[in-house]
Amino acid sequence: MTDLLSRTHELIDCANQGDEAARQNLLERYRDYLKRMVAVRLDRRLAARVDASDVVQETLVEAARRLNDYLRERPIPFYGWLRQLAEERIVDTHRRHVTAQRRSVTLEQQDRGLPDASADEIVRRMFAADTSPSNHLMRQERHERLKGALAILPQRDREVLVMRHLEQLSTAEIAAMLEISEPAVKSRLLRALIRMREQMGDPA
């Protein structure tokens, strides 16, 4: 167990016993990680009006309000729970600032995906060394196809790619956040890459 995960479990146990300092520490220790997570998911149309730090602060306020329920049930790893709350705040922020209160299932599903610029960036980072085909138009077409393959990946696979390539988390950090082993993280990363190549019709 990593130091990060071990300390998180210690704080959860202390917070569950009513230690207020542990509650505050538990929430604050993930602020920077959440900021990275939010930054790559905010639509660029919001950039001039919304700061990732503000979304994170709203997330932590909501987490503090719901913390007793989490401590009682512990349904998922703690950081995964915080990420879910952050996603809710992102959807709400997008709705308030971009969609002018329009509500639909389709819209909310889109909001939970990656903004176009982030999808561009993750494809660029993952396949930067892939120089074929050489023609610019063909490369651009391949880039768009890769983005399409990324978009239809199962959320579980796409999330680990985002954590590694956009949020720039190490394998050890991802393992601690998801509370799985490092080999399991590597397996998920490889599986996601294989699935993307399969969607492209490329050999694995």
N, C-alpha and C positions, 0 to 999 in steps of 0.2 A: 504494500500500500504506500502511495506517495505521501510526502509530508503534507502537501496541499489537502489531499483527501482525508488523511488521518486527523489533521487539525480541524477540518470541517466537521468530521464526526464528533470530535471532542466538544466543539462549540454547540453542535446540535444537542448533545446530551446535557450540557450546562444550561442552554437556553430552555430546554424542556423542564428543567428544575427551577426555572424562574430567575435565572441570572440575567439581569438586564444588560450588563456589559457584554455578555456573550451574544445576546440577540443583536446588539448593534454591530459587534465585530463580524458576526456571521453574514450580515447583509453587506457591510462595507467591503469585505475582502474580495468580492466579485465585481465591484463597481467598474474597474478598468476593463475586465473581460466583457462585461455587458456593453460598455461603450463601443468596443470594437465590433461586437455582434450587431448593435443597432446601426452603427455607421454604414455598414455594407448593405443594410436592408432599407434604409430610407430612400425614397424616390428623390431623384435629384431636383425635381420641381419644388421640393420642400427645403432645399439647402439654404435658401436665403431667409427662410422664416423659422425654421426649426433646428435647434442644435441637438446633437445626439445626447449630450449631457443632460438636457432637460427631459428627454424621454427616459433616460436611465433614472433620473431622480424620481419621476412619476412612478416608474416601475418599483423602485425601492420603497416608496411610500406605500404603494399597494401591497408589496410583499410584507411590510411590517404589519399592515392591517390584517393580512390573512395568515400570518406566521403561526398563530396558535393552531389553526386548522391543519396546516402542513405538519407541524410537530406531532400532532395527535395521530395523523394517518400515514405520513411519509410515503405517499403513493409512488413517487419517482425520485431519482437522485436530485439533490437540492439545487444544483446549478441548472439541471434540466427544467425544474420548476420555475426558476427565475427567468429562464429563456422563454418559457411559455407566457409568463406575465409580460415580458418585454414585447413579444409578438403581438399580444393583445393591445398594448399601448401603441405600437406601430400602426396596426390596423385602424385604431381609433384616430390617431393623428392624421393618417392619410385621408380618412373619411372627412374629418373636420376641415382640413386645409385644401384638399384637392377635389374631392367629389361632392362637396356642398350638401352633405347629409344624405346622398343617395345610398340606399342600402339594398344589397342583393347577395345571394349566396355566391354567385359567380364573381362579383367584385371582391368579396372577402377572400375567396380562394386566390384571386390574382394578387391581392395585397400581401398574402403570406408567401408569395414567391419572391425571387430575387429581382431587384430593379434591373433594367436592361444594361446599365453601365456596369453593374457588379457581375452580371452574367458574362459580359464581354471580358472583364478582367480575369475571371476565374478560368475561362477558356484560354485566354492568352497565356496565363501562368502555367497551366497544365500542359499546354501543347506548344510552348515557345520553341522547343527544339524540333518540332515537326515542320520541316521546310518544304515538304512535297504536298501538293503539286506546286510548280514554280510560278505559273501564271497568276498574276495578282487577282484577277476576277475569280479564278478557280479557288485561290486561297480564301477569298472573301466568302465564296459560296460554302466552302468547307467550314469556315468559322461559324456561319449561320446555322449550318446543320449540326455542329457540335453544341451550339446553344440550345437548339431544339432537343437534342438528346439529353442535355443536362436538365432541361425543364421537365421532362417526363420520367426522370429517375424517381424511384420511391423516395419519399421525403427523408427516410432514415439514411439512405445512401448519399443523397445530395447534401444533407446537413454535415456529414463528416468531411466531405470535400470542401465545403465552405469554411468550416473550422480550421482546416489545414491550410488551404490556399488563399483565403481572403482574410480570415481573422489571424492568420499566421501563428496558430498555436502549434506547439510541438506535439509529437505523438504521445509523450508522457502527460502533457497537459490535457489533451483530449481524453486520454484514458481516465484521468482523475475526474474530469468534468462529467463523463458519461458513466463512471464507475464500472469500467470494464478493463480488461488487460490490454497492455500495449500490443501483443500479437493480434488481439481481436480488432483493435483499431486499424492495424496494417491490413488485416484481412478485409475489413469493410472498405478501405481505400482502394484496394486492388479490385474488389468486386464491383465497386462503382465505376472504375475505369474500364473494366471489361464490359460492363453493361452499356457504357457510352459507346464503346467501339462496336459492339454488336448492333446498336441502334443505327450506327453509321454504315453498317455492312462491312466493317473492317475485320480482319482476322484478329483474334485476341492476342 
